[in-house]
Amino acid sequence: MRLFRIFSAGITAVLFIVSLSHADVIVCFGDSITAGYKATPYPTNLQNMYGSSAGTQVVNAGKGGEDTYNGVSRLGGVLSTYAPNYVVIMEGANDVMIGISPETTVFNLNNMLEQTLAAGAKPILSTITPNISSSGYQPENYNPGIINLAQGGNTTLIDTYANVVSNWSNLNVDGIHPNEAGSTTIAQGFYSQLVNNQNASSSSGGGGCFIATAAYGTVLEPQVILLKKFRDLYLLTNRLGSYFVQLYYTYSPPIADFIRQHDILRFVVRILLFPLLTVSFFLVEFSPLQQLIIAIVMFCSFGLFLARFRKQHRAN
């Protein structure tokens, strides 16, 4: 029994270490507003909002002075390098400055969306931030096209312009680039939407139980269905349980992939899941009255067993 416990602990530790190398990657793609200028870049603030957890890695792929033509050319290499889960695209400010037409900017942004989707990542598209340093800079002529592009259904829109315009005079360092407060505000807008997207794709009621599915083979197995019911009825109904589910969906996919490739490990995981399945069956399949009766019977049975054990021990 002791060896089995040591083995189980070792397997858990190995799987956890394996999971750390499969962080959820978010690439922030754009120009100097993303790269950072005289203030902390918003991707850094975005990473700080997630914390130091290995479950999320934010990559700053901003490049100062870039227009959307160059962005289209550069994005493919970024996608290949980082293989992201999400790509935040906020680009077009330099298009406005050098006179690229709004129609061309939207066309180029659509190309970036298509590249992102083709790479298996989910794009997050942002409107262009304000500029109060140049009379010729009018993002208002570009943002409607960006909004219409996002409404096509292939991306999620963050209207960064709307989030900051009312207070932009206090959120910039030179009229166009955000200061510390502006960078934090921009990051917060992306963070709120990204967390919603991550939760919707992982910890919603329709999400899968990855480790159980890997251990039992398919999502149709009774054990997997039972664990889903337990999650939906007892975990997602409270804050602590929801937090646990979020952590589970952050770390479990790579663990499940590792389990799926090893038959012996699948067998071990089935054994380890048995106590959880027992508790889940008790809570999900029985009414409160039935649960109370079963608990009383088990308590009395354990008491009788303990009394008999003590009596036999004294006799010896």
C-alpha positions as CSV (number, residue, x, y, z in Angstrom):
1,M,0.0,0.0,0.0
2,R,2.8,2.4,0.9
3,L,4.6,1.7,-2.4
4,F,1.3,2.3,-4.3
5,R,0.9,5.7,-2.6
6,I,4.5,6.6,-3.4
7,F,4.0,5.5,-7.0
8,S,0.7,7.6,-7.3
9,A,2.4,10.7,-5.8
10,G,5.3,10.3,-8.3
11,I,2.9,10.0,-11.2
12,T,1.0,13.1,-10.1
13,A,4.2,15.1,-9.8
14,V,5.4,14.0,-13.2
15,L,2.1,14.9,-14.9
16,F,2.1,18.3,-13.2
17,I,5.6,19.0,-14.4
18,V,4.6,17.9,-17.9
19,S,1.6,20.3,-17.8
20,L,3.8,23.3,-16.9
21,S,5.4,23.1,-20.4
22,H,2.0,23.5,-22.1
23,A,1.0,27.0,-21.0
24,D,-2.0,28.7,-22.5
25,V,-0.2,31.2,-24.8
26,I,-1.6,34.6,-25.6
27,V,0.2,36.7,-28.3
28,C,-0.3,40.4,-28.3
29,F,0.4,41.6,-31.8
30,G,0.7,45.2,-32.9
31,D,2.8,48.3,-33.2
32,S,4.5,50.6,-30.6
33,I,1.3,50.8,-28.5
34,T,1.8,47.0,-27.9
35,A,5.6,47.0,-27.9
36,G,5.6,49.8,-25.3
37,Y,6.8,53.4,-25.4
38,K,7.8,55.4,-22.3
39,A,5.6,53.2,-20.1
40,T,5.1,49.6,-19.2
41,P,3.7,47.7,-22.3
42,Y,0.1,46.6,-21.9
43,P,1.1,42.9,-22.5
44,T,3.3,43.1,-19.3
45,N,0.3,44.4,-17.4
46,L,-1.9,41.7,-18.9
47,Q,0.6,39.0,-17.7
48,N,0.6,40.6,-14.2
49,M,-3.2,40.3,-14.2
50,Y,-3.0,36.6,-14.8
51,G,-0.3,36.3,-12.2
52,S,2.8,34.1,-12.3
53,S,0.7,30.9,-12.9
54,A,2.2,28.7,-15.6
55,G,-1.3,28.3,-17.0
56,T,-1.1,31.5,-19.0
57,Q,1.9,33.0,-20.9
58,V,1.5,36.4,-22.5
59,V,3.9,37.2,-25.4
60,N,4.6,40.8,-26.4
61,A,4.9,40.6,-30.2
62,G,4.6,44.4,-30.8
63,K,6.9,46.2,-33.2
64,G,7.2,50.0,-33.2
65,G,6.4,51.9,-36.3
66,E,4.7,48.9,-38.0
67,D,1.8,49.4,-40.4
68,T,-0.7,46.7,-41.3
69,Y,1.1,45.8,-44.6
70,N,4.2,44.8,-42.6
71,G,2.0,43.2,-39.9
72,V,0.5,40.9,-42.5
73,S,4.0,39.8,-43.5
74,R,5.3,39.4,-40.0
75,L,2.4,37.6,-38.4
76,G,3.1,34.2,-39.9
77,G,6.5,33.9,-38.3
78,V,5.0,34.9,-34.9
79,L,2.3,32.3,-35.2
80,S,4.9,29.6,-36.1
81,T,7.2,30.6,-33.3
82,Y,4.7,30.7,-30.4
83,A,1.8,28.5,-31.5
84,P,-0.6,30.7,-29.5
85,N,-4.1,29.8,-28.2
86,Y,-5.2,33.5,-28.6
87,V,-3.9,36.4,-30.6
88,V,-4.7,40.0,-29.6
89,I,-4.5,42.2,-32.7
90,M,-4.3,46.0,-32.2
91,E,-2.8,47.5,-35.3
92,G,-3.6,50.3,-37.7
93,A,-2.4,53.5,-35.9
94,N,0.5,53.9,-38.3
95,D,-1.8,53.3,-41.2
96,V,-3.7,56.4,-40.2
97,M,-0.5,58.4,-39.8
98,I,0.9,57.6,-43.2
99,G,-2.4,57.8,-45.1
100,I,-3.2,54.1,-45.8
101,S,-6.9,54.0,-46.6
102,P,-9.4,52.6,-44.0
103,E,-10.5,50.0,-46.6
104,T,-7.0,48.8,-47.0
105,T,-6.4,48.7,-43.3
106,V,-9.5,46.6,-42.8
107,F,-8.5,44.3,-45.6
108,N,-5.1,43.8,-44.1
109,L,-6.6,43.1,-40.6
110,N,-8.9,40.5,-42.2
111,N,-5.8,38.8,-43.6
112,M,-4.3,38.7,-40.1
113,L,-7.6,37.2,-38.8
114,E,-7.5,34.5,-41.5
115,Q,-3.8,33.7,-40.7
116,T,-4.7,33.4,-37.0
117,L,-7.6,31.1,-37.5
118,A,-5.7,29.0,-40.0
119,A,-3.0,28.5,-37.3
120,G,-5.7,27.2,-34.9
121,A,-5.7,30.3,-32.6
122,K,-8.6,32.5,-31.6
123,P,-8.2,36.2,-32.6
124,I,-9.1,39.1,-30.4
125,L,-9.4,42.3,-32.6
126,S,-9.1,45.8,-31.1
127,T,-10.1,49.2,-32.4
128,I,-7.4,51.9,-32.8
129,T,-6.6,54.1,-29.8
130,P,-7.1,57.9,-29.9
131,N,-4.5,60.5,-30.8
132,I,-4.7,64.1,-29.6
133,S,-1.2,65.1,-30.9
134,S,-2.1,65.3,-34.6
135,S,-5.0,66.9,-36.3
136,G,-4.6,64.6,-39.3
137,Y,-4.9,61.5,-37.1
138,Q,-8.5,60.3,-37.3
139,P,-9.1,56.8,-36.0
140,E,-12.8,57.6,-36.0
141,N,-12.7,57.0,-39.8
142,Y,-11.1,53.6,-39.4
143,N,-12.7,52.1,-36.3
144,P,-16.2,51.6,-37.8
145,G,-14.7,49.3,-40.4
146,I,-12.8,47.4,-37.8
147,I,-16.0,46.9,-35.8
148,N,-17.8,45.7,-38.9
149,L,-15.0,43.3,-39.6
150,A,-15.3,41.8,-36.1
151,Q,-19.0,41.5,-36.4
152,G,-18.4,39.0,-39.2
153,G,-18.2,36.3,-36.6
154,N,-14.6,35.2,-36.9
155,T,-13.2,37.2,-34.0
156,T,-14.0,38.8,-30.7
157,L,-14.0,42.6,-30.6
158,I,-12.5,44.8,-27.9
159,D,-13.4,48.4,-28.5
160,T,-10.3,49.9,-26.9
161,Y,-11.0,53.3,-28.4
162,A,-14.4,53.5,-26.6
163,N,-12.7,52.2,-23.3
164,V,-10.2,55.1,-23.2
165,V,-11.4,58.0,-25.3
166,S,-13.3,59.8,-22.6
167,N,-10.2,60.0,-20.4
168,W,-7.5,59.8,-23.0
169,S,-6.0,63.2,-21.9
170,N,-5.0,61.5,-18.6
171,L,-4.0,58.1,-20.1
172,N,-1.2,59.1,-22.6
173,V,2.4,60.3,-22.6
174,D,2.5,62.0,-26.0
175,G,-1.0,62.1,-27.4
176,I,-0.9,58.6,-28.9
177,H,1.0,56.2,-26.6
178,P,-0.5,55.2,-23.3
179,N,1.1,56.1,-20.0
180,E,1.1,53.7,-17.0
181,A,-2.6,54.2,-16.3
182,G,-3.5,53.9,-20.0
183,S,-1.5,50.7,-20.4
184,T,-3.3,49.2,-17.4
185,T,-6.7,50.3,-18.7
186,I,-6.0,48.7,-22.1
187,A,-4.7,45.5,-20.5
188,Q,-7.8,45.3,-18.3
189,G,-10.1,45.5,-21.4
190,F,-8.3,42.6,-23.0
191,Y,-8.0,40.6,-19.7
192,S,-11.8,40.7,-19.1
193,Q,-12.6,39.4,-22.5
194,L,-9.8,36.8,-22.6
195,V,-10.9,35.3,-19.3
196,N,-14.5,35.1,-20.5
197,N,-13.3,33.4,-23.7
198,Q,-11.1,31.0,-21.7
199,N,-13.9,30.1,-19.3
200,A,-16.5,29.7,-22.1
201,S,-14.2,27.3,-23.9
202,S,-13.1,25.3,-20.9
203,S,-15.1,25.6,-17.7
204,S,-18.6,25.9,-19.1
205,G,-21.2,23.2,-18.5
206,G,-20.5,21.9,-21.9
207,G,-16.8,21.4,-21.4
208,G,-15.2,18.0,-21.2
209,C,-13.6,16.1,-18.3
210,F,-10.3,15.6,-20.1
211,I,-8.5,13.3,-17.7
212,A,-11.5,11.0,-17.2
213,T,-12.1,10.9,-20.9
214,A,-8.5,9.9,-21.5
215,A,-8.7,7.2,-18.9
216,Y,-12.0,5.7,-20.0
217,G,-11.7,6.3,-23.8
218,T,-14.8,8.4,-24.8
219,V,-17.0,11.1,-23.4
220,L,-19.9,8.6,-23.6
221,E,-18.6,6.4,-20.8
222,P,-20.9,6.5,-17.7
223,Q,-18.0,7.5,-15.4
224,V,-17.2,10.5,-17.6
225,I,-20.9,11.5,-17.7
226,L,-21.1,11.2,-13.9
227,L,-18.1,13.4,-13.3
228,K,-19.6,16.1,-15.6
229,K,-22.8,16.0,-13.6
230,F,-20.8,16.4,-10.4
231,R,-18.9,19.3,-11.8
232,D,-22.1,21.1,-13.0
233,L,-24.1,20.5,-9.9
234,Y,-21.5,20.9,-7.1
235,L,-18.5,22.8,-8.5
236,L,-19.7,25.4,-11.0
237,T,-22.4,26.5,-8.6
238,N,-20.0,28.3,-6.2
239,R,-16.9,30.5,-6.5
240,L,-14.4,28.1,-5.0
241,G,-15.6,25.2,-7.1
242,S,-15.5,27.4,-10.3
243,Y,-11.9,28.5,-9.5
244,F,-10.9,24.8,-9.1
245,V,-12.6,24.0,-12.4
246,Q,-10.7,26.9,-14.1
247,L,-7.4,25.5,-12.8
248,Y,-8.4,22.0,-13.9
249,Y,-9.1,23.1,-17.4
250,T,-5.8,25.1,-17.5
251,Y,-3.6,22.2,-16.6
252,S,-5.5,19.0,-17.5
253,P,-5.4,18.9,-21.3
254,P,-1.7,18.2,-21.6
255,I,-2.0,15.7,-18.7
256,A,-4.9,14.0,-20.5
257,D,-2.8,13.8,-23.7
258,F,0.0,12.1,-21.7
259,I,-2.4,9.7,-20.1
260,R,-4.1,8.8,-23.4
261,Q,-0.8,7.6,-24.8
262,H,0.0,5.0,-22.0
263,D,-2.3,2.1,-21.3
264,I,-0.8,1.3,-17.9
265,L,-1.2,4.9,-16.9
266,R,-4.9,4.9,-18.0
267,F,-5.5,1.9,-15.7
268,V,-3.8,3.6,-12.8
269,V,-5.9,6.8,-13.3
270,R,-9.0,4.7,-13.3
271,I,-8.1,3.3,-9.9
272,L,-7.3,6.8,-8.6
273,L,-10.6,8.2,-9.9
274,F,-12.6,5.5,-8.1
275,P,-13.0,7.4,-4.8
276,L,-14.1,10.5,-6.6
277,L,-16.6,8.5,-8.7
278,T,-18.0,7.0,-5.5
279,V,-18.5,10.4,-3.9
280,S,-19.9,11.8,-7.2
281,F,-22.4,8.9,-7.5
282,F,-23.5,9.4,-3.9
283,L,-24.1,13.1,-4.3
284,V,-25.5,13.1,-7.8
285,E,-27.7,10.0,-8.0
286,F,-29.3,10.0,-4.5
287,S,-31.8,12.5,-3.1
288,P,-30.9,14.3,0.2
289,L,-33.1,11.9,2.2
290,Q,-31.4,8.9,0.6
291,Q,-28.0,10.4,1.3
292,L,-28.9,10.9,4.9
293,I,-30.1,7.3,5.3
294,I,-27.0,5.9,3.6
295,A,-24.8,8.2,5.8
296,I,-26.5,6.9,9.0
297,V,-26.2,3.3,7.9
298,M,-22.5,3.7,7.0
299,F,-21.8,5.5,10.3
300,C,-23.5,2.8,12.3
301,S,-21.8,0.0,10.3
302,F,-18.4,1.6,10.9
303,G,-19.2,2.0,14.6
304,L,-20.1,-1.7,14.9
305,F,-17.0,-2.7,13.0
306,L,-14.8,-0.5,15.2
307,A,-16.4,-1.9,18.4
308,R,-15.9,-5.5,17.2
309,F,-12.3,-4.7,16.2
310,R,-11.5,-3.3,19.7
311,K,-13.2,-6.3,21.4
312,Q,-11.2,-8.8,19.3
313,H,-8.0,-6.8,19.9
314,R,-8.5,-6.9,23.7
315,A,-9.3,-10.6,23.6
316,N,-5.9,-11.2,21.9
